[in-house]
Amino acid sequence: MAMGGRRPWKCCDQPICRGWKYPVCECADEVDECAPTCHSCVPSKANATRKVCEDTYIGKAGPGCTEKPWKCCDEPFCSGADPPTCHCADEVEQCAPTCKTCLPALLHPWTRHMCFDFFHGFPGPQCRYLAAADDAAGGGY
């Protein structure tokens, strides 16, 4: 069922979207209970104890449900799947608080760190662009 107005899910980690200017999206997330705004909540084909909202939405799929283990990433390594599974190879002074596996970096183990978490979804913005936008706004990074 195509819907406009309100998105039929609160968040989505596995969006399936077609179209660019006016995307039509579905959310393939398996959940315990669908959001009350979902009109077609069906048992998952992979796991009968979970459910999937089969509604479509005209517009962007919305925010992800799972927080990324990094704020931004300049060196993502991602699988070819859609959505991909990604790892960020950036060497940083300190890992983001959302990173569960922060280890010494391979090239600079005494001064830099690397988040070894994987994230199912797109890696997010590049740090160099966030820094440039913040500098342009006068905030520094």
C-alpha positions as a Markdown table, in Angstrom:
| # | Residue | x | y | z |
|---|---|---|---|---|
| 1 | Met | 0.0 | 0.0 | 0.0 |
| 2 | Ala | 1.5 | 3.4 | -1.0 |
| 3 | Met | 1.3 | 6.0 | 1.6 |
| 4 | Gly | 2.0 | 9.7 | 1.8 |
| 5 | Gly | 2.0 | 11.9 | 4.9 |
| 6 | Arg | 3.2 | 9.8 | 7.9 |
| 7 | Arg | 5.9 | 7.2 | 7.6 |
| 8 | Pro | 4.5 | 3.7 | 8.7 |
| 9 | Trp | 7.6 | 3.0 | 10.9 |
| 10 | Lys | 9.5 | 5.0 | 13.5 |
| 11 | Cys | 13.0 | 4.1 | 12.2 |
| 12 | Cys | 14.5 | 1.7 | 9.6 |
| 13 | Asp | 17.9 | 0.0 | 9.5 |
| 14 | Gln | 17.2 | -1.9 | 6.3 |
| 15 | Pro | 15.4 | 0.5 | 3.8 |
| 16 | Ile | 14.6 | -0.7 | 0.3 |
| 17 | Cys | 14.0 | 2.4 | -1.8 |
| 18 | Arg | 13.3 | 2.9 | -5.6 |
| 19 | Gly | 13.4 | 6.1 | -7.4 |
| 20 | Trp | 15.6 | 9.2 | -6.8 |
| 21 | Lys | 13.5 | 12.4 | -7.0 |
| 22 | Tyr | 10.4 | 10.8 | -5.4 |
| 23 | Pro | 11.6 | 7.6 | -3.7 |
| 24 | Val | 9.2 | 4.9 | -2.8 |
| 25 | Cys | 10.5 | 3.0 | 0.3 |
| 26 | Glu | 9.8 | -0.1 | 2.2 |
| 27 | Cys | 11.5 | -1.2 | 5.5 |
| 28 | Ala | 12.7 | -4.8 | 5.7 |
| 29 | Asp | 13.5 | -4.7 | 9.4 |
| 30 | Glu | 12.2 | -7.6 | 11.4 |
| 31 | Val | 10.6 | -6.4 | 14.6 |
| 32 | Asp | 8.7 | -7.8 | 17.7 |
| 33 | Glu | 5.7 | -5.5 | 17.0 |
| 34 | Cys | 5.1 | -3.2 | 14.0 |
| 35 | Ala | 4.5 | 0.5 | 14.7 |
| 36 | Pro | 0.8 | 1.4 | 15.2 |
| 37 | Thr | 1.0 | 3.4 | 11.9 |
| 38 | Cys | 1.8 | 0.2 | 9.9 |
| 39 | His | -1.3 | -1.0 | 8.0 |
| 40 | Ser | 0.2 | -4.3 | 6.7 |
| 41 | Cys | 2.1 | -6.1 | 9.5 |
| 42 | Val | 3.0 | -9.7 | 8.5 |
| 43 | Pro | 5.1 | -12.5 | 10.0 |
| 44 | Ser | 8.7 | -12.5 | 8.7 |
| 45 | Lys | 9.5 | -15.2 | 6.1 |
| 46 | Ala | 12.9 | -15.8 | 7.8 |
| 47 | Asn | 11.7 | -15.9 | 11.4 |
| 48 | Ala | 8.0 | -16.6 | 12.2 |
| 49 | Thr | 8.3 | -15.0 | 15.7 |
| 50 | Arg | 9.2 | -11.6 | 14.2 |
| 51 | Lys | 7.1 | -9.3 | 12.0 |
| 52 | Val | 7.7 | -7.0 | 9.0 |
| 53 | Cys | 5.8 | -3.9 | 7.9 |
| 54 | Glu | 4.9 | -4.4 | 4.2 |
| 55 | Asp | 3.7 | -0.8 | 3.8 |
| 56 | Thr | 5.5 | 1.4 | 1.3 |
| 57 | Tyr | 6.1 | 5.1 | 1.8 |
| 58 | Ile | 6.6 | 7.9 | -0.7 |
| 59 | Gly | 9.6 | 9.7 | 0.6 |
| 60 | Lys | 12.9 | 8.9 | 2.4 |
| 61 | Ala | 12.9 | 5.9 | 4.6 |
| 62 | Gly | 13.8 | 8.0 | 7.7 |
| 63 | Pro | 16.4 | 7.6 | 10.4 |
| 64 | Gly | 18.1 | 4.3 | 11.2 |
| 65 | Cys | 17.2 | 2.5 | 14.4 |
| 66 | Thr | 20.7 | 1.5 | 15.4 |
| 67 | Glu | 23.2 | 4.2 | 16.3 |
| 68 | Lys | 26.4 | 4.1 | 14.2 |
| 69 | Pro | 29.5 | 3.2 | 16.1 |
| 70 | Trp | 31.2 | 6.4 | 14.8 |
| 71 | Lys | 30.1 | 10.0 | 14.3 |
| 72 | Cys | 31.6 | 10.3 | 10.8 |
| 73 | Cys | 34.0 | 8.2 | 8.6 |
| 74 | Asp | 36.5 | 9.1 | 5.9 |
| 75 | Glu | 37.7 | 5.6 | 5.2 |
| 76 | Pro | 34.7 | 3.2 | 5.1 |
| 77 | Phe | 35.0 | -0.4 | 4.0 |
| 78 | Cys | 31.5 | -1.7 | 3.0 |
| 79 | Ser | 30.1 | -4.9 | 1.5 |
| 80 | Gly | 28.4 | -4.7 | -1.8 |
| 81 | Ala | 25.0 | -5.4 | -0.3 |
| 82 | Asp | 22.1 | -2.9 | -0.2 |
| 83 | Pro | 22.2 | -1.7 | 2.5 |
| 84 | Pro | 25.9 | -2.6 | 3.1 |
| 85 | Thr | 27.7 | -3.7 | 6.2 |
| 86 | Cys | 30.4 | -1.2 | 6.9 |
| 87 | His | 33.6 | -0.9 | 9.0 |
| 88 | Cys | 35.4 | 2.5 | 9.4 |
| 89 | Ala | 39.2 | 2.4 | 9.1 |
| 90 | Asp | 39.7 | 5.9 | 10.4 |
| 91 | Glu | 42.5 | 6.3 | 12.9 |
| 92 | Val | 41.2 | 8.8 | 15.6 |
| 93 | Glu | 42.4 | 10.2 | 18.9 |
| 94 | Gln | 39.4 | 8.8 | 20.7 |
| 95 | Cys | 36.6 | 6.5 | 19.5 |
| 96 | Ala | 33.0 | 7.7 | 19.7 |
| 97 | Pro | 31.1 | 6.7 | 22.8 |
| 98 | Thr | 28.9 | 4.4 | 20.7 |
| 99 | Cys | 31.9 | 2.3 | 19.6 |
| 100 | Lys | 32.0 | -1.0 | 21.5 |
| 101 | Thr | 35.4 | -2.3 | 20.2 |
| 102 | Cys | 37.9 | 0.6 | 20.3 |
| 103 | Leu | 41.5 | -0.7 | 19.9 |
| 104 | Pro | 44.9 | 0.9 | 19.3 |
| 105 | Ala | 45.3 | 1.8 | 15.6 |
| 106 | Leu | 47.5 | -0.4 | 13.4 |
| 107 | Leu | 49.9 | 2.3 | 12.2 |
| 108 | His | 50.0 | 4.6 | 15.3 |
| 109 | Pro | 49.1 | 2.3 | 18.3 |
| 110 | Trp | 50.4 | 4.7 | 21.0 |
| 111 | Thr | 48.6 | 7.8 | 19.9 |
| 112 | Arg | 45.6 | 6.8 | 17.7 |
| 113 | His | 42.6 | 4.4 | 18.0 |
| 114 | Met | 40.3 | 2.6 | 15.6 |
| 115 | Cys | 36.8 | 1.4 | 16.0 |
| 116 | Phe | 36.5 | -2.3 | 15.0 |
| 117 | Asp | 32.7 | -2.4 | 15.1 |
| 118 | Phe | 30.7 | -3.3 | 12.0 |
| 119 | Phe | 27.5 | -1.4 | 11.1 |
| 120 | His | 24.6 | -2.7 | 9.0 |
| 121 | Gly | 23.7 | 0.4 | 6.9 |
| 122 | Phe | 25.4 | 3.2 | 5.1 |
| 123 | Pro | 28.5 | 4.7 | 6.8 |
| 124 | Gly | 27.2 | 8.2 | 7.2 |
| 125 | Pro | 28.9 | 11.5 | 6.5 |
| 126 | Gln | 32.6 | 12.0 | 5.8 |
| 127 | Cys | 34.5 | 13.7 | 8.7 |
| 128 | Arg | 36.4 | 16.1 | 6.4 |
| 129 | Tyr | 33.0 | 17.5 | 5.2 |
| 130 | Leu | 31.6 | 17.9 | 8.7 |
| 131 | Ala | 34.8 | 19.7 | 9.8 |
| 132 | Ala | 34.7 | 22.0 | 6.8 |
| 133 | Ala | 31.1 | 22.9 | 7.4 |
| 134 | Asp | 31.8 | 23.4 | 11.1 |
| 135 | Asp | 34.8 | 25.7 | 10.3 |
| 136 | Ala | 32.7 | 27.7 | 7.8 |
| 137 | Ala | 30.1 | 28.2 | 10.6 |
| 138 | Gly | 32.9 | 29.4 | 12.9 |
| 139 | Gly | 32.6 | 26.5 | 15.3 |
| 140 | Gly | 35.9 | 24.6 | 14.8 |
| 141 | Tyr | 35.8 | 20.8 | 14.9 |
